[in-house]
Amino acid sequence: MAAPYVKQPWVDHSTPADAAHMNHIEDGIAAADDALTYRGDWAAGTYYDGDIVVGTDGFPYVCVKDGVTTAPVPFPGANGGIPLPVQNGKWVKGVGGAAVWAAITAADVSGLPGQQLDRVTNTVSSTNITATTVATANVICTGASLSYDGATMVEISFSTYAMLRGTTSTKVGVFDNGAEIGEIIHYLATVAGPAYGRTLYTPSAGSHQFSIRAYVDGGTGSMFAGPGGSGNPVPNEMIVRRV
């Protein structure tokens, strides 16, 4: 680059506006204009002190010596750390200590609210409910045994295509490792109909297996389901989601 411009002193009614002084100003302007030259995107060739090129990372680089033929090396963190070129349908994540474009996987979004942890269905067309106590409640569906950290709250929901009461009622509860944590449905209707219930629950640290069980006050209740599809009832379903 050109040497820094050296100011010359001016004194009113004393310093002459002659060729020497004016040429000094003109030379300074010309040197400043020639100091930097924009050359566009880097391409193979020779570059000189003051040449500006755009690197492969989209950032401008200034050449600081004559006769350079190598491409500028992107500085760490260029473009905010986002690797280029951008790849559609992917996101940036760390792999092996480097930022890379990769497809989103289930593991990448693990732990987000609303994540489904378990889902189990029952397609039995008709299940009789004859148990009359919590301890002997009839099992409708049982989920997987999963490990919890003791701090994660979950939503446990259950839906049934249709059900019937016993003598006067049918109760449906959520069970954790065989122990009821609460009733979510109390069916009193005299005709069969759909039902849905849910609850929020924070399992203690360790392994937990949720199940849906039902019991009546007397007589025989029923729960109905099917495989789904055209003309068929949908399955009864228990879903566990992270809150």
MARGU-74566 format. One record per residue: residue in one letter; z, y, x of N, C-alpha, C in turn. Coordinates in steps of 0.05 Angstrom, whole numbers. Each point is the difference from the previous one (the first is absolute). Example, Ala and Ser with C-alpha at 12.3 -4.5 7.8 and 13.67 -1.06 7.14 Angstrom:
<nodes>
NODE_residu_n_w_n_v_n_u_ca_w_ca_v_ca_u_c_w_c_v_c_u
NODE_a_156_-114_264_0_24_-18_0_24_18
NODE_s_-14_21_-7_1_24_16_14_22_-15
</nodes>
This chain:
<nodes>
NODE_residu_n_w_n_v_n_u_ca_w_ca_v_ca_u_c_w_c_v_c_u
NODE_m_0_-24_17_0_24_-17_0_25_17
NODE_a_-8_23_-11_0_25_15_28_9_7
NODE_a_2_16_21_26_10_8_11_19_-21
NODE_p_26_3_-3_11_18_-20_-10_29_4
NODE_y_-4_13_-22_-10_28_1_22_18_11
NODE_v_-7_17_19_19_19_12_-5_28_-12
NODE_k_21_10_-14_-3_27_-12_-2_21_22
NODE_q_-15_21_-6_-2_22_17_14_24_-12
NODE_p_13_17_16_15_23_-12_-19_22_-9
NODE_w_6_13_-22_-15_22_-10_19_24_-3
NODE_v_-9_23_10_16_24_-1_-17_22_-14
NODE_d_12_12_-21_-15_20_-15_-9_23_19
NODE_h_-25_8_-4_-12_22_14_-2_-4_30
NODE_s_4_-26_9_0_-5_29_-18_-24_7
NODE_t_4_-23_-13_-15_-24_6_-29_4_-9
NODE_p_-19_-3_18_-28_4_-9_-11_-24_-16
NODE_a_-16_6_-20_-13_-21_-15_-26_-6_14
NODE_d_2_-10_25_-25_-5_16_-8_-29_-2
NODE_a_-22_-6_15_-11_-27_-1_20_-21_9
NODE_a_16_7_21_20_-20_10_20_-8_-21
NODE_h_11_20_-14_20_-6_-21_-13_-14_-24
NODE_m_-23_10_-8_-13_-12_-23_-9_-29_6
NODE_n_-11_-4_24_-8_-27_8_23_-20_1
NODE_h_23_11_8_25_-17_0_6_-10_-28
NODE_i_-3_17_-20_5_-8_-27_-21_-20_-10
NODE_e_-26_7_6_-21_-18_-8_2_-28_13
NODE_d_8_-1_25_3_-25_14_23_-17_-13
NODE_g_21_15_-8_22_-14_-13_-8_-13_-27
NODE_i_-16_16_-15_-10_-10_-26_-18_-24_4
NODE_a_-18_1_19_-19_-21_6_15_-25_9
NODE_a_20_4_17_15_-23_10_15_-14_-22
NODE_a_12_16_-18_15_-12_-23_-19_-15_-18
NODE_d_-24_10_-4_-20_-13_-17_-9_-26_12
NODE_d_-2_-1_27_-9_-24_13_22_-20_6
NODE_a_25_8_-4_22_-17_8_1_-27_-16
NODE_l_-6_1_-26_1_-23_-17_-27_-4_-13
NODE_t_-10_-25_0_-26_-6_-12_3_-24_-18
NODE_y_-5_3_-26_2_-22_-18_-24_-18_2
NODE_r_4_-26_5_-22_-18_4_-2_-21_-23
NODE_g_17_2_-20_-2_-19_-23_13_-27_7
NODE_d_-8_-21_-15_11_-26_5_-7_-10_28
NODE_w_20_-14_12_-5_-10_27_-23_-20_0
NODE_a_-18_3_19_-21_-20_5_-3_-3_30
NODE_a_-12_-22_8_-3_-5_29_-15_23_13
NODE_g_11_8_23_-12_23_14_20_12_19
NODE_t_-7_23_11_18_13_20_11_26_-12
NODE_y_26_4_3_14_23_-12_13_16_22
NODE_y_4_26_-6_10_19_20_24_15_-11
NODE_d_14_12_19_24_15_-6_-5_20_-23
NODE_g_16_-3_-22_-4_18_-23_-15_-13_-23
NODE_d_-13_-22_5_-15_-14_-22_21_-11_-20
NODE_i_-6_3_-26_17_-11_-21_-16_-22_-15
NODE_v_12_-23_-2_-14_-22_-15_20_-11_-20
NODE_v_-11_-13_-21_17_-14_-20_1_-29_7
NODE_g_24_-11_3_4_-28_8_-4_-19_-24
NODE_t_1_-26_6_-3_-20_-21_23_1_-21
NODE_d_22_13_7_22_2_-18_-1_24_-18
NODE_g_-22_16_3_-4_23_-17_13_25_11
NODE_f_12_-1_23_14_23_12_-17_13_22
NODE_p_1_27_3_-15_13_22_15_-3_27
NODE_y_-16_-3_21_11_-2_27_-15_20_18
NODE_v_14_13_19_-12_19_18_-2_-12_28
NODE_c_-24_1_11_-4_-10_27_11_21_20
NODE_v_15_-9_20_13_19_19_-10_-3_28
NODE_k_-22_-14_4_-12_-1_27_-30_-6_-3
NODE_d_-15_5_20_-29_-4_-1_-7_-29_6
NODE_g_-23_-9_-12_-11_-26_7_13_-24_-14
NODE_v_13_5_-23_14_-23_-14_-21_-15_-16
NODE_t_1_-27_2_-19_-17_-14_14_-20_-19
NODE_t_26_-1_1_15_-19_-17_9_13_-26
NODE_a_3_-17_-21_8_10_-26_30_8_1
NODE_p_8_20_-16_28_7_-1_17_-23_-11
NODE_v_23_-4_11_19_-21_-9_18_11_-22
NODE_p_-1_-12_-24_17_11_-22_29_0_9
NODE_f_14_22_-7_28_2_7_17_-16_-20
NODE_p_23_-10_8_17_-15_-19_7_17_-24
NODE_g_-2_-12_-24_6_15_-24_-23_16_-11
NODE_a_-24_-3_12_-23_15_-10_-5_-7_-29
NODE_n_-7_20_-15_-6_-4_-29_25_-10_-15
NODE_g_23_9_10_25_-8_-13_6_-29_3
NODE_g_-12_-14_20_5_-28_4_-17_-18_-17
NODE_i_-18_12_-16_-18_-17_-17_-24_-9_16
NODE_p_-4_-26_2_-23_-9_16_-26_5_-16
NODE_l_-21_7_15_-26_6_-11_-20_-21_9
NODE_p_-21_-7_-15_-6_13_-26_18_-12_-23
NODE_v_2_16_-22_15_-9_-23_-14_-24_-12
NODE_q_16_-20_-9_-10_-24_-12_8_-1_-30
NODE_n_-20_2_-17_6_1_-29_13_-26_-10
NODE_g_19_3_-19_13_-23_-12_22_-11_17
NODE_k_7_13_22_22_-9_17_20_22_5
NODE_w_22_-6_12_20_20_7_9_-3_28
NODE_v_13_21_11_8_-1_28_28_-12_2
NODE_k_4_-20_17_26_-11_4_3_-8_29
NODE_g_24_-3_9_6_-7_28_-4_-30_4
NODE_v_-15_-7_20_-4_-28_8_2_-2_30
NODE_g_19_-13_11_3_-3_29_5_27_13
NODE_g_13_18_-13_6_26_11_-23_20_-1
NODE_a_-21_-6_-14_-23_18_-3_-6_5_-29
NODE_a_-11_23_-6_-9_7_-28_-28_-11_-4
NODE_v_-3_-17_-21_-26_-12_-5_-5_1_-30
NODE_w_-26_-2_-8_-8_-3_-27_1_-29_-8
NODE_a_13_-6_-22_3_-28_-9_2_-1_-30
NODE_a_-6_-24_-11_2_-3_-29_30_-2_-8
NODE_i_6_10_-24_28_-1_-10_6_-29_-8
NODE_t_24_-9_9_9_-27_-7_26_2_-16
NODE_a_8_-22_-13_24_0_-15_24_7_17
NODE_a_0_-8_25_22_6_18_3_30_5
NODE_d_-23_14_0_1_29_5_14_16_-21
NODE_v_0_-10_-25_13_14_-22_25_-13_-10
NODE_s_10_-19_16_25_-14_-7_23_20_-1
NODE_g_16_-2_-21_24_18_-2_-5_24_-17
NODE_l_-24_4_-10_-5_23_-18_10_-5_-28
NODE_p_10_21_-14_9_-4_-27_-23_-10_-18
NODE_g_7_-18_-18_-20_-12_-18_-12_-25_11
NODE_q_6_-7_25_-12_-24_12_10_-25_-15
NODE_q_-18_-17_-7_7_-25_-14_11_-20_20
NODE_l_24_-9_-4_13_-19_17_-3_-29_-10
NODE_d_-1_-3_-26_-2_-27_-11_-12_2_-28
NODE_r_-15_-21_-7_-11_-2_-27_-2_-29_-7
NODE_v_10_-8_-24_-2_-27_-8_-7_-1_-30
NODE_t_-17_-19_-8_-8_-1_-28_6_-27_-12
NODE_n_1_-1_-26_5_-25_-15_-22_-1_-21
NODE_t_-16_-21_1_-22_-3_-19_5_-22_-21
NODE_v_25_-10_-1_7_-21_-20_-4_12_-28
NODE_s_-15_-14_-16_-6_11_-27_24_5_-17
NODE_s_20_-18_1_24_4_-16_24_-11_14
NODE_t_20_16_5_25_-8_13_23_3_-19
NODE_n_13_-22_-7_23_1_-18_25_10_15
NODE_i_15_17_-14_24_11_11_23_-10_-17
NODE_t_16_-18_12_22_-13_-15_27_6_12
NODE_a_1_9_25_26_6_13_15_22_-15
NODE_t_26_-2_-2_16_19_-15_19_16_18
NODE_t_-1_-5_26_18_15_19_-16_9_24
NODE_v_11_20_14_-12_10_24_-2_-22_21
NODE_a_21_-16_2_1_-21_21_-21_-21_-3
NODE_t_-9_-5_-26_-19_-21_-5_-27_11_-8
NODE_a_-5_26_4_-25_13_-9_-24_-15_9
NODE_n_-21_-1_-17_-25_-13_6_-17_17_20
NODE_v_-9_-13_21_-16_15_20_-29_4_-10
NODE_i_-9_24_0_-27_7_-9_-18_1_24
NODE_c_8_13_22_-16_1_24_19_7_24
NODE_t_-7_-9_23_16_4_24_-18_10_23
NODE_g_10_21_13_-16_13_22_6_-13_26
NODE_a_-12_11_21_4_-10_27_27_10_12
NODE_s_9_-15_19_25_8_14_-8_20_22
NODE_l_10_24_-2_-8_21_19_25_12_13
NODE_s_-4_11_24_22_12_15_1_31_-5
NODE_y_23_10_-5_4_29_-5_20_12_20
NODE_d_-2_26_3_16_14_21_27_11_-11
NODE_g_4_-1_-26_25_10_-11_-1_29_-8
NODE_a_-22_13_7_-3_29_-7_-24_5_-18
NODE_t_-18_-19_-2_-25_4_-16_4_-6_-29
NODE_m_-5_20_-17_2_-4_-29_-27_-11_-10
NODE_v_2_-18_-19_-25_-12_-12_1_3_-30
NODE_e_-24_-1_-12_-3_-1_-29_-9_-28_-7
NODE_i_15_-13_-18_-7_-27_-9_-8_3_-29
NODE_s_-25_-8_-7_-10_3_-27_-10_-27_-10
NODE_f_1_-3_-27_-10_-25_-12_-13_7_-26
NODE_s_-23_-13_-5_-14_4_-25_-8_-27_-11
NODE_t_0_-2_-26_-8_-25_-13_-20_7_-23
NODE_y_-20_-18_-2_-20_3_-21_13_1_-28
NODE_a_18_-18_-5_14_-1_-26_25_-17_3
NODE_m_20_5_-17_24_-16_-1_12_-1_-28
NODE_l_17_-19_-4_14_-3_-25_30_-1_5
NODE_r_16_10_-19_29_-1_4_10_-28_-8
NODE_g_26_-4_7_14_-24_-8_9_4_-29
NODE_t_26_-6_-5_10_5_-27_-2_29_-7
NODE_t_10_17_17_-3_29_-5_-10_16_24
NODE_s_1_-12_24_-9_15_24_-7_-19_22
NODE_t_-16_11_19_-6_-13_25_3_21_22
NODE_k_15_-7_21_5_19_22_-14_-10_25
NODE_v_-11_19_14_-14_-6_25_14_15_23
NODE_g_7_-14_21_13_13_22_-13_-4_27
NODE_v_6_18_19_-9_-3_28_23_-13_16
NODE_f_-7_-21_15_19_-15_15_-6_3_30
NODE_d_21_3_16_-3_2_29_15_-24_12
NODE_n_-15_-18_13_12_-24_11_16_-15_-20
NODE_g_-10_-1_-25_13_-15_-21_21_15_-16
NODE_a_8_24_8_20_16_-14_-13_23_-15
NODE_e_7_4_-25_-13_21_-16_10_28_10
NODE_i_-20_17_4_7_28_7_-2_19_-24
NODE_g_-11_-11_-22_-1_16_-24_-22_-9_-20
NODE_e_5_6_-25_-20_-6_-21_-20_23_-1
NODE_i_-26_-7_-3_-21_21_-2_-14_-1_-26
NODE_i_4_-22_-16_-13_-2_-26_21_-12_-19
NODE_h_2_12_-24_17_-11_-21_-18_-1_-25
NODE_y_-11_-23_-6_-21_-2_-21_14_-8_-26
NODE_l_-4_18_-21_12_-4_-26_-20_-3_-23
NODE_a_-25_5_6_-20_0_-22_-3_-28_-12
NODE_t_-6_0_-26_-3_-25_-15_-28_-13_3
NODE_v_-18_15_13_-27_-11_5_-6_2_30
NODE_a_-19_-17_8_-7_0_29_-13_26_8
NODE_g_5_9_24_-12_24_10_4_3_30
NODE_p_-15_18_13_2_4_29_26_13_7
NODE_a_8_-3_25_25_13_10_-3_6_29
NODE_y_15_21_8_-1_9_28_28_11_7
NODE_g_8_-5_25_25_11_10_-1_4_30
NODE_r_17_18_10_1_5_29_28_9_7
NODE_t_6_-1_26_25_10_10_-4_8_30
NODE_l_17_17_10_1_8_28_24_-14_13
NODE_y_-4_-9_24_21_-16_13_-2_2_30
NODE_t_22_1_14_0_1_29_13_-26_10
NODE_p_-17_-19_9_11_-26_10_16_5_26
NODE_s_21_-16_4_15_1_25_-17_-11_22
NODE_a_8_5_25_-14_-10_23_-1_-30_0
NODE_g_-23_-12_3_-2_-29_0_-22_-10_-18
NODE_s_0_-25_-6_-21_-13_-16_6_1_-29
NODE_h_-20_7_-16_3_2_-29_-24_-12_-14
NODE_q_5_-14_-22_-21_-12_-16_6_8_-29
NODE_f_-19_16_-11_4_9_-28_-14_-19_-20
NODE_s_12_-2_-23_-12_-17_-21_6_14_-27
NODE_i_-17_-8_-19_4_9_-28_9_-24_-17
NODE_r_22_4_-14_11_-22_-16_7_11_-28
NODE_a_1_-18_-19_4_9_-28_20_-19_-14
NODE_y_14_11_-20_18_-17_-16_2_13_-28
NODE_v_9_-16_-19_2_8_-28_29_-1_-10
NODE_d_4_12_-23_27_-1_-12_3_-26_-16
NODE_g_-22_-14_-5_1_-25_-15_-29_-7_-8
NODE_g_-4_-24_-9_-27_-8_-8_-18_-2_24
NODE_t_-26_4_-5_-20_-2_22_-18_24_0
NODE_g_0_14_22_-19_22_4_-25_-10_15
NODE_s_-20_16_3_-24_-8_14_-12_24_15
NODE_m_-15_-8_21_-15_20_15_-28_-10_4
NODE_f_-20_17_-5_-28_-9_0_-16_13_22
NODE_a_-20_-14_10_-17_11_22_-26_-16_1
NODE_g_-16_6_19_-26_-13_3_-12_7_27
NODE_p_-24_-10_5_-13_5_26_-15_27_2
NODE_g_-2_14_-23_-16_24_0_-29_-6_-4
NODE_g_-17_19_1_-28_-4_-4_-7_4_-30
NODE_s_-26_-1_-6_-9_5_-27_13_-18_-20
NODE_g_13_12_-20_12_-15_-22_26_-14_6
NODE_n_11_4_25_24_-13_8_23_20_4
NODE_p_25_-8_-6_23_17_7_2_3_30
NODE_v_11_23_8_5_4_29_25_-13_9
NODE_p_4_-5_26_24_-13_9_25_17_-3
NODE_n_23_-13_-2_25_15_3_2_6_30
NODE_e_12_23_6_-2_10_28_25_14_9
NODE_m_10_-7_23_22_14_13_-11_13_25
NODE_i_6_26_4_-10_14_24_24_14_13
NODE_v_2_-1_26_20_13_16_-14_21_17
NODE_r_8_25_-2_-12_22_15_21_16_15
NODE_r_-8_10_23_18_18_15_1_28_-14
NODE_v_23_12_-2_2_26_-13_-1_22_21
</nodes>
